[in-house]
Amino acid sequence: DKPVVSETLGAEAAGQYAAGFKIVDAASAPVRALLYATYTRHFRNAASSGADSVGFGIKLLPFSLAISISVAIALFIGADFVPLLIGHDFDGTPEIIKLLALYPLLMGLSGIGADILRAVGRQALRITLLVITSILMIPAIWVGAELGGLFGAGVARLLLQVGLVGATWAFLVRTSGVRQPAE
């Protein structure tokens, strides 16, 4: 996404976008730690049954949500201080940070779903979803940047991540036998 922003909006905008994204990505470390710490447990649960792995993943969602919301709040509040820390050349970075503050939440949801898919033997599906997302990244970011500048590029990035999360969980529910309760 960063090279597309650079090509579409110029080097200055790309620097602001990249700085904002790197700050959000670094702040996502607690979510990443949760995913790393629980990764092998999915496989242990899947050895019993796919439903056990899914159940474990669903139990992780509130923890991921709590961590992600805390990170998002910290990012949103702290974003305005970034130009003071790294210089006023990055005055556009706070808006990107605020926009991408939901990224840790989406990473957690996507990561838990991905871990379940891997554990229940659906790795090919997971790879397919990642490849499709990667292929869509360039045109989506380009259109977003053309239509909305830095904000548009950030929205496009978030929409791709939302799509990945939605597709991951939709396939997971569809292929794992997890069904919604009848009403």
Residue pairs with C-beta under 8 A, 6 or more apart in sequence:
1 17
1 21
1 137
1 141
1 153
1 156
1 157
2 14
2 17
2 18
2 21
3 14
4 137
4 138
4 141
4 142
4 145
4 153
5 13
5 14
5 17
5 18
5 141
5 145
5 150
5 153
6 13
6 14
7 142
8 141
8 142
8 145
8 146
8 153
9 17
9 145
9 149
9 150
9 153
12 89
13 92
13 149
13 150
15 89
15 90
16 90
16 91
16 92
16 93
16 96
16 150
17 96
17 150
17 153
17 154
19 82
19 86
19 90
19 93
19 96
20 82
20 93
20 94
20 95
20 96
20 97
20 100
20 154
21 96
21 100
21 157
23 75
23 82
23 93
23 97
24 75
24 97
24 100
24 101
24 103
24 104
25 103
27 71
27 74
27 75
27 104
28 71
28 103
28 104
28 107
30 67
30 70
30 71
30 104
31 64
31 67
31 68
31 71
31 104
31 105
31 107
31 108
31 111
32 107
32 111
34 60
34 63
34 64
34 67
34 108
35 107
35 108
35 111
35 112
35 115
38 56
38 60
38 115
39 115
41 56
42 53
42 56
42 57
42 115
42 116
42 118
42 119
43 53
43 118
43 119
45 52
45 53
45 55
45 56
45 119
46 52
46 53
46 116
46 119
46 120
46 121
50 119
50 120
50 176
50 177
51 176
51 177
51 178
53 116
53 119
53 120
54 116
54 120
54 172
54 176
54 178
57 112
57 113
57 115
57 116
60 112
61 108
61 109
61 112
64 105
64 108
64 109
64 111
64 112
65 105
65 108
67 104
67 108
68 104
68 105
68 107
68 108
69 105
71 101
71 104
72 101
72 102
72 104
72 105
75 97
75 98
75 100
75 101
76 97
76 98
76 101
78 97
79 93
79 94
79 95
79 97
79 98
79 101
80 94
82 90
82 93
82 94
82 97
83 90
83 91
83 93
83 94
86 93
92 150
95 150
95 151
95 154
96 150
96 154
99 151
99 154
99 155
99 158
100 154
100 157
100 158
102 158
103 157
103 158
103 161
106 158
106 161
106 162
106 164
106 165
107 161
109 165
109 168
109 169
110 161
110 164
110 165
110 168
113 165
113 168
113 169
113 172
114 126
114 168
116 172
116 176
117 123
117 125
117 126
117 168
117 171
117 172
118 126
120 175
120 176
122 171
122 172
122 175
125 171
125 175
126 168
129 164
129 167
129 168
129 171
130 164
133 160
133 163
133 164
136 160
136 163
137 157
137 160
140 156
140 157
140 159
140 160
141 153
141 156
141 157
143 152
143 156
144 152
144 153
144 154
144 155
144 156
144 157
144 159
145 152
145 153
145 156
146 152
148 155
172 178
173 179
173 180
